[in-house]
Amino acid sequence: MAGRDREIRGLNGLLTGERLVTVHGPPGIGKSWLARRVVEAELLTGRQVIWMSPTGTPAGAAPEKAARRLRGQELHDALVVVDDCEHLGPHARSQIAGLLNEFPGISLLVTVRRRLHLAGEAALLLGPLDGPEAMRVFTAAATAAGSPLPDIRADGGAEASALRARVSELCDRLDGIPGAVRHAADRLGSETLDAVLDDPLGSPAGPGPLADAEHTYLTCDPQERLLWERLSVFDGSFGPAAVEAVCVSGALPVAEVLASLDRLAPRVLLTDAEGRYRMPAAARRTGAARLDARGDRWAVVLHHRRHYAAVAEEASLLWRLGRHREAEGLVLSARPDLYAALNPATAPLSPAAEAETASGIAVSLWFHWVTDDRFAEGRRHLERALDATLGTRPARALWLLAQLMVCDGDPEAAAPVLAEAWPLAVRDGDSTCIGQLAQIRGVAHLWKGEAEAAATEFAEALEHLPRTPEFGPGKGVTVALLALALVQAEPEAAMDVIATSGELAPTAPDAHADAWTRFVLAEISRWEGDPLRARRYAAQAARRMLDLCDRRSASVAGELVADIELGLGNHRAAARLLGASARSGPDAPVDVPVPAAVAQRHSRRWEKLRSVLGEERLRREQEHGAGEGLRVVIGQEQSDG
């Protein structure tokens, strides 16, 4: 097995100064392999190593057998390896402690599914392989099995890249567990590569991860089995609170859930550094089949959906409170299960019965979709929920759909959606939704270069939006957008809007509003004839937008910095900034939409730079900026300036 260099170094370091070191993790994770690798290095140093495996020895006899083997030997700094400590039985902890007490001249390296929690114990949690390591294990095991893979190097051409992507997906589906990855590669001796890639786990009939999971399931007590089955509905990682919310029932009360989780986790689940659990694919398939057979799937799935709807609402609340990093972190940690709950097609009763829940989750996660270019992703989830809706579609869900369309550069598609949503929001008396609809209409006008119409819409939005809207962009963003709509034609009016923004500002800090306010201040500073102050504000806006993972907005701010540098005669800086902004570069993807007026402005920028720098130097500077990235280039130019 390739890889594990970091773990090998860590374990070697622990063995230099600790008497008891445990390597712990679930079955198949590579504990014994790691111990053997480290022992090989210890033997090369001349250290005395004694390997003991309790497997096949009755639990009560194993410690005495080990002690007899050690007695009578001259033990000075000897390393005793106890592999697969579970076979010592329920008293493994006390038996390991007994060996340490009786033989002070030894150190113990123990492989175990769960750490022993003994005094002086140094523990190394062994987790899954990362993607490249898992791929190396797969390719090496395939070669060892006599079925070497075709070339899958990253630079091997289109076919190699496609195969590499499929192998990477296989390793991800096997959770990076070395034993499961090797088993998939071993199957290449009797199955085609396509068959293995399509079904990484294979058949439960022979040896392999499915057979191992089934065997482990049968060794569990009834409560552990019931919990195992219910945990199979989780798509990603989860914590104890989620387990309680989804798995508790009359047959499995909360105290028993937590006790069973404590017993089950070291035998079945992967655990990350933050203490969150994840069920490997083989265990999930085993549990899901048993859950179906028991007839409990729909009840558990319904609990799962309700819990993740609450998680989405919690993330939305964190965002409204200005705790943006926490909000996005919560969504990212729960994303696989949030996305599962967004799919009404897997609803317990019918897609229509869960369409409202799915669209509600999508609206709660509005901020997740509008950052980091997730417009298309959010639109896909939302449209699936709206397609399953029977009768009138919710106004808030329609607002989000229009928001995503406009943000993705498709205001024409948003127009009929906005027309559908407006009377519904008015009928419902939903002032917040009315305000958000007016705001997105204003953004659509801005996108098309219709600043006066945009200002009218933003002013109407401010009349309807509360100080802290329960969904959608905050009121401070609307204030900044109103000033932005005014700044070109009426800069003094834009200044007045910014000056009075404190009266309309939300009760919690709003990083998006702050970023766009700085963008407007940059435009005002340009109008006032202070390009250096303008550059400072525009750079601050770009950095804050990057902090929010709002790359498209950051590109707009980066282009403004480039325009200012161009006006100052800093052509090299302007070229690098435009290259870093990417959206407007000569090699920008053609599928990134921009308004006609913006496209014309981009063309004029590049024509001027081309006339000053020449084609070749312009390309070099643009490529340099693209390679460095916007944050770095802005920092460089600020230092140079």
Protein Blocks (a to p, Z undefined) as FASTA:
>chain_A
ZZjklmmmmmmmmmmmpfbdcddddehiommmmmmmmmmmmmmnopacddddfehpafkl
mmmmmmmmmgopacehiacddehkllnojmlmmmmmmmmmmmmmbccddddfbdfkighi
acdddddddfklmmmmmmmmmmmnopacddfbfklojklmmmmmmmmmmmmmnoopaklm
mmmmmmmmmpcfklmmmmmnopakbgcjklmmmmmmmmpcfklmmmmmmmmmpmbdcdfk
lmmmmmgcfklcfklmmmmmmmmmmmmpccdfkopacddfklmmmmmmmmmmnopmmmmm
mmmmmmmmmmmmmmmmmmmnopamlmmmmmmmmmmmmmmmmpmklgfkbmmlmmmmmmmm
mmmmmmmmmgghimmmmmmmmmmmmmmpgcjddfklmmmmmmmmmmnopaklmmmmmmmm
mmmmmmnopaklmmmmmmmmmmmmmmnopaklmmmmmmmmmmmpcfbdcedjdfklmmmm
mmmmmmmmmmmlmmmmmmmmmmmpcfbdcfklmmmmmmmmmmmmmmnopaklmmmmmmmm
mmmmmmnopaklmmmmmmmmmmmmmmnopaklmmmmmmmnommmmkbcfklccdfklmmm
mmmmmmmmmmmnommlmmmmmmmmmmnommlmmmmmmmmZZ
